Amino acid sequence: MPLVKFISHSGEENEVHVAPGTTVMHAAVDNGISGILADCGGACSCATCHCFVDEAWLAKVGEPDEVEAQMLDFVLDPQPNSRLSCQIKVSDELDGLVVLLPESQI
Amino acid sequence: MGTEHAVIVGASHAAAQLGASLRQGGWQGRISIVGDEAIPPYHRPPLSKDYLAGQKHSDELLIRPAAFYEKSEIDLVLGSRVTAVDREQKCIVLHDGGNIPYSKLALTTGATVRKLTLPGHELDGVFYLRDLRDVDRIRGYTGPGKSAVIVGGGYIGLETAASMRKLGMNVTVLEALPRVLQRVTAPEVSAFYSRVHREEGVTIITDAAVESLQGSSGVTAVKLADGTELDADLVVIGVGVLPATELAEAAGLAVDNGIVVDEFARTSDPDIVAAGDCTNHHNPIYDRHLRLESVQNATDQAKTAANTLCGKLEAYHALPWFWSDQYDLKLQIAGLSQGFDRVVLRGATDSGRSFSAFYFSGDRLLAVDAINRPKEFMMVRRALSTGLSADAEKLADETVDIQQAFS
């Protein structure tokens, strides 16, 4: 199963294995990784699952769609590598994905 | 593990958050979540949307997988209905006569559907929609070409209508008031939703008075007071919910349209907190007591309650927000519009599928209904949380960037 590595704002690292098709948000929530709130459960409605995709993985992960991009403009500390983790599906191609978590979601 | 025991009654959205937040907050004792359904706490909003439309499996609804609770040492006591809270003995009583002692208790009992006692309400094929079991039963009656009559033109009714159209059904929505969503939105927003539902093939009848549900064993038609008869293979009634306060009331806790809690989610008993749809609390942003039916409130108030039980008093002051997905419409609501005296529109409501309605009381912005406008939702959520004020003229002018309308 593909591996996702989460790095918290304070530098703590957590690696989890998840089934292909699982979103990065679920990978975090299901494994009790704090820093991702995901209040709306993945409906792309709340912007509380903000993360930063490690630069090396940006091209493979791809761009946010229009709705997600509009929400990302208003998260705390938006960066060019900002994404909503509920919109990224883990696949074999993303095995080893590195995701950084923001200091706060709201 | 300490000898203290935090017992959470109601395996709801608030319960899942409360349990997780207790552990994060350093609660050393046992934690139990007691619920009458057989599965761990799950997301309810998709029930009337993707789950009803067959686009989500029940496993995907779980807020956290069962393994999470095990790892966090949170006991799930499922399939158990709580029949009483004994505050003197400090225990809860279960339907089978057993009891569970607590040192701290959290009530996250949510809400139950408001029932209609129409003639014929007991017929097969007549449903309410609140939990997973309801939708599983409803799905036994859905299918292409079948006819559904939905009683109630609120968010649940309209979401159900949209999902059933997706399933290829003939759908009629009956609303007792002159317009759909009348209690929660401006007339322009109601008109917009009526138009879109009609464009999508739904029949909407407002000012509808249902006289009876017809059929011998299963429902076959809905009869209105004006004599109209509507064919129905199934009827879904969505006319609001009531806070589940029976346990609290019987235990002698203060109840007034919800379990009364203070800003730290404490009930009138210092060892009992409550969170979510079942509570009546004071909102400091709008300076009034209210009851909210939302995931946001369940989650945020549960965090406050968990902090309180961990001995960290932090007042609840979150901004309410909501969402509703129907067809290709993504509605996001920030704030509470009740008490508005003016609506400012940005974008067209009579054509297309994207606009925002900003609700004002005098010069004060209260809330926004943003339809396919996530940017405007996010901006207002930030503005209302941080106390920015809004310029109504700039909001109405689409050539002005939304951020320029706030200062």
Boltz contact constraints between the chains, C-beta under 6 A:
constraints:
  - contact:
      token1: [A, 30]
      token2: [B, 65]
      max_distance: 6.0
  - contact:
      token1: [A, 32]
      token2: [B, 68]
      max_distance: 6.0
  - contact:
      token1: [A, 39]
      token2: [B, 299]
      max_distance: 6.0
  - contact:
      token1: [A, 41]
      token2: [B, 43]
      max_distance: 6.0
  - contact:
      token1: [A, 45]
      token2: [B, 323]
      max_distance: 6.0
  - contact:
      token1: [A, 45]
      token2: [B, 332]
      max_distance: 6.0
  - contact:
      token1: [A, 67]
      token2: [B, 374]
      max_distance: 6.0
  - contact:
      token1: [A, 70]
      token2: [B, 374]
      max_distance: 6.0
  - contact:
      token1: [A, 70]
      token2: [B, 375]
      max_distance: 6.0
  - contact:
      token1: [A, 71]
      token2: [B, 374]
      max_distance: 6.0
  - contact:
      token1: [A, 71]
      token2: [B, 378]
      max_distance: 6.0
  - contact:
      token1: [A, 74]
      token2: [B, 378]
      max_distance: 6.0
